[in-house]
Amino acid sequence: MHAIVAPAPSAIRRAVALAVDIGFVAAFLHAGDFLAAAWSAAYLYLAIRDGGNWQTVAAALAGFATVVATTAFWWGQPLLSLGTAAAIALVPAYVAALLRAAAGSAVATAGEAAARTRLYRGARRRLRESLKALLRAGARLDRTDLSPQEAEIIAACG
């Protein structure tokens, strides 16, 4: 409702939404015990959704740590708990690095396209100048009358 009344970005509204999201996932995992264990990937989604923001990753880790501390299934599976926590911490950082690399390559690609366009323009201009010089030299050597097509070519280049 607040987003409708005040649609401008709000850090407080974002923090509250993140806390509510983390809280609902934690409550679901706690209530579902081992039946809801597969939904621990929701923490990955929440952490990746914000582009690997460290506050979001920390909140997701805190929520998952709460689930591990309060649920018999997660407490009894220490390697699974540690692996899931490591994934929550590391996967968003890797995704953020991939996104930064993709953004950098997009900028580099745009620069390469601009350089290619400049190269083609320069080559076209030089080719046109060379063709004009050849036509002028040929016109000086050949004193015969030009056909209408040849005159059109010379007119187009000159």
C-alpha positions in Angstrom: 0.0 0.0 0.0 2.9 2.4 0.8 4.3 1.9 -2.6 1.1 3.1 -4.2 1.0 6.2 -2.0 4.7 7.0 -2.2 6.1 5.3 -5.4 9.6 6.8 -5.1 12.3 4.3 -4.1 12.6 3.9 -0.3 15.4 2.3 1.5 13.2 1.7 4.6 10.5 0.0 2.5 13.1 -2.1 0.8 14.6 -3.2 4.1 11.2 -4.0 5.5 10.3 -6.0 2.4 13.6 -7.9 2.7 13.0 -8.7 6.4 9.4 -9.9 5.6 10.7 -12.1 2.7 13.5 -13.6 4.9 11.1 -14.1 7.8 8.4 -15.9 5.7 11.0 -18.2 4.2 12.5 -18.9 7.6 9.0 -19.6 9.1 8.1 -21.9 6.2 11.4 -23.9 6.5 10.9 -24.1 10.3 7.3 -25.3 10.0 7.9 -27.6 7.1 11.0 -29.3 8.7 12.5 -31.8 6.3 9.5 -31.7 3.9 10.3 -28.0 3.1 14.1 -28.4 3.0 14.2 -28.0 -0.8 12.8 -24.5 -0.4 16.1 -23.4 1.2 17.0 -22.4 -2.4 14.6 -19.4 -1.8 17.4 -17.8 0.1 19.6 -18.0 -3.0 16.9 -16.3 -5.0 16.5 -13.6 -2.4 20.3 -13.0 -2.3 20.7 -13.1 -6.1 17.6 -10.9 -6.8 19.3 -7.8 -5.4 22.4 -8.5 -7.5 24.5 -9.9 -4.7 24.1 -6.9 -2.4 26.0 -7.8 0.8 23.2 -6.7 3.1 20.8 -9.0 1.4 23.3 -11.9 1.5 23.9 -11.2 5.2 20.1 -11.2 5.9 19.7 -14.4 4.0 22.5 -16.1 5.9 21.0 -14.8 9.2 17.6 -16.2 8.3 19.1 -19.6 7.3 21.2 -19.7 10.4 18.0 -19.2 12.4 16.4 -22.1 10.6 19.5 -24.3 11.2 19.5 -23.4 14.9 15.7 -24.0 15.4 15.0 -27.0 13.2 16.0 -30.6 14.0 16.5 -31.6 10.4 19.0 -28.9 9.6 20.7 -29.2 13.0 21.2 -32.9 12.3 22.7 -32.4 8.9 25.8 -30.2 9.5 27.4 -30.7 6.1 24.2 -29.9 4.2 23.7 -26.9 6.4 27.3 -25.6 5.8 27.0 -26.4 2.1 23.7 -24.5 1.8 25.1 -21.5 3.8 28.2 -21.5 1.6 26.0 -21.5 -1.5 24.0 -18.6 -0.1 27.2 -16.7 0.5 29.2 -17.5 -2.7 26.7 -18.0 -5.5 25.4 -14.4 -5.4 28.9 -13.1 -5.4 29.7 -15.2 -8.5 26.5 -14.1 -10.2 27.3 -10.5 -9.5 30.8 -10.9 -11.0 29.3 -12.5 -14.1 26.8 -9.6 -14.5 29.6 -7.1 -14.1 31.7 -8.9 -16.8 28.7 -9.1 -19.1 28.1 -5.3 -18.7 31.7 -4.6 -19.4 31.7 -6.8 -22.5 28.5 -5.0 -23.7 30.4 -1.6 -23.4 33.4 -3.1 -25.2 31.2 -4.5 -27.9 29.6 -1.1 -28.4 33.1 0.5 -28.7 34.1 -2.2 -31.2 31.0 -1.6 -33.3 31.8 2.2 -33.3 35.4 1.5 -34.3 34.2 -0.9 -37.1 31.8 1.8 -38.4 34.6 4.4 -38.5 36.9 1.9 -40.3 34.2 1.2 -42.9 33.5 4.9 -43.4 37.2 5.6 -43.9 37.7 2.7 -46.3 34.6 3.7 -48.3 35.9 7.3 -48.6 39.4 6.1 -49.6 37.9 3.7 -52.1 35.8 6.4 -53.6 38.8 8.8 -53.9 40.8 6.0 -55.6 38.0 5.3 -58.0 37.6 9.0 -58.9 41.4 9.2 -59.6 41.2 6.1 -61.8 38.2 7.5 -63.7 40.0 10.8 -64.2 43.2 9.2 -65.4 41.2 6.9 -67.8 39.3 9.9 -69.1 42.5 11.7 -69.9 44.0 8.7 -71.7 40.9 7.7 -73.6 39.8 10.6 -75.8 36.8 8.8 -77.3 33.3 9.7 -76.4 31.9 8.2 -73.3 28.8 6.0 -73.3 25.8 7.2 -71.3 26.5 4.6 -68.6 30.2 5.6 -68.3 29.2 9.3 -68.1 26.7 8.4 -65.4 29.4 6.5 -63.4 31.8 9.4 -63.7 29.1 11.9 -62.7 28.1 9.8 -59.7 31.7 9.6 -58.5 32.7 13.1 -59.3 
